[in-house]
Structures are given as structure tokens and as C-alpha cells.
Amino acid sequence: MGYIKKSKIDMLNGPIWNKLPMFALPVAATAILEQLFNASDIAVVGNFTGADKTAAVAAVGANAPIISLILNLFIGIALGGKCCNRKRCRTRRQRRS
């Protein structure tokens, strides 16, 4: 198996301004992809619906906050799980040594 180099970022010590973008970029990219997803939904519904285009586009637009809520919920769960898992691994490592 190959060796994967992992870089460590200490968010607690030192200046925060060079570390904050590395943390915020994935969150911003997720928001941009979510907006593109909603825009493509509206474009597809607007092109392929019949006489009720306005109602169909409004229905898709009304679902955007619900999709955003679900997406952000799972992102939060994933981040929380990652933190708990890291703490658990660190505790096991400290017990061994």
C-alpha cells in the first residue's frame, strides 16, 4: 500500500487568516453547487412543462429551502461525526502509549 502524506492544520494556534480560507472553501463550493442544482431544476422544469409553467417553476423554487435544509443537516452531521471520530481515535492512541 502507498503512503499518503497528511498535512496538519493547527486552527488554535497562530494567525487564523491563512487557515480560514482552507476551511471555508469547501463550504462555499457546496453552496455554489447547490445554487447550480436549483437553477438547473428550474431550467428543466421550465422547458419541459406544458401550460402550467408558472406553477411548476414556482413548485420547484419552493422546494429549494427544503433541499438546502436537508443538505446542510447532513453536512453538519458529517462534520460532527468526523470530530467525534477524531477525538475517539486520539483517546485510543493516548491509551496505547
C-alpha positions in Angstrom: 0.0 0.0 0.0 1.1 3.5 -0.7 1.9 6.2 1.8 -0.4 9.2 1.8 1.1 12.3 3.3 -1.4 14.1 5.5 -0.9 17.8 6.4 -2.0 19.0 9.8 -3.6 22.4 10.3 -3.5 23.9 13.8 -6.5 26.1 13.9 -6.0 27.0 17.6 -2.5 28.5 17.5 -1.0 31.2 15.3 -2.7 33.5 12.8 -6.1 32.4 11.6 -6.2 34.4 8.3 -4.2 31.9 6.3 -6.1 28.9 7.7 -9.6 30.2 7.4 -9.9 30.0 3.6 -8.8 26.4 3.7 -11.7 25.7 6.0 -14.3 27.9 4.2 -13.6 26.9 0.6 -15.4 23.6 0.7 -18.4 25.2 2.4 -18.6 27.9 -0.3 -18.2 25.3 -3.1 -21.1 23.4 -1.6 -23.3 26.5 -1.7 -22.3 27.2 -5.3 -23.1 23.7 -6.4 -26.4 23.8 -4.6 -27.4 27.0 -6.4 -26.4 25.4 -9.7 -28.5 22.4 -8.9 -31.6 24.6 -8.1 -31.0 26.6 -11.3 -30.8 23.5 -13.5 -34.0 22.1 -11.9 -35.9 25.3 -12.7 -34.5 25.4 -16.3 -35.5 21.8 -16.9 -39.0 22.2 -15.4 -39.5 25.5 -17.3 -38.6 23.9 -20.7 -40.5 20.6 -20.4 -43.8 21.6 -18.7 -46.9 22.3 -20.7 -49.4 25.0 -20.0 -48.7 25.3 -16.2 -45.1 26.5 -16.5 -45.5 29.2 -13.8 -47.0 26.8 -11.2 -44.4 24.1 -12.0 -41.4 26.6 -11.7 -42.9 28.0 -8.5 -43.2 24.5 -7.0 -39.5 23.8 -7.8 -38.5 27.2 -6.4 -40.5 26.5 -3.2 -38.5 23.2 -2.7 -35.1 25.0 -2.7 -35.2 25.8 1.1 -36.2 22.3 2.0 -33.3 20.8 -0.1 -30.9 23.3 1.4 -32.1 22.4 4.9 -31.6 18.7 4.3 -28.2 19.2 2.6 -26.9 21.4 5.5 -28.2 19.0 8.1 -26.2 16.1 6.6 -23.1 18.3 6.2 -23.4 19.2 9.9 -23.9 15.5 10.9 -20.8 14.6 8.8 -18.7 17.3 10.4 -19.8 16.3 13.9 -19.2 12.7 13.2 -15.7 13.5 12.0 -14.9 15.4 15.1 -16.2 12.7 17.4 -14.3 10.0 15.4 -11.1 12.0 15.6 -11.5 12.5 19.4 -12.1 8.8 19.8 -9.0 7.8 17.8 -6.9 10.3 19.7 -8.1 8.8 23.0 -7.3 5.3 21.9 -3.8 6.4 20.8 -3.1 8.0 24.1 -4.2 4.9 26.0 -1.8 2.7 24.0 1.2 5.0 24.7 
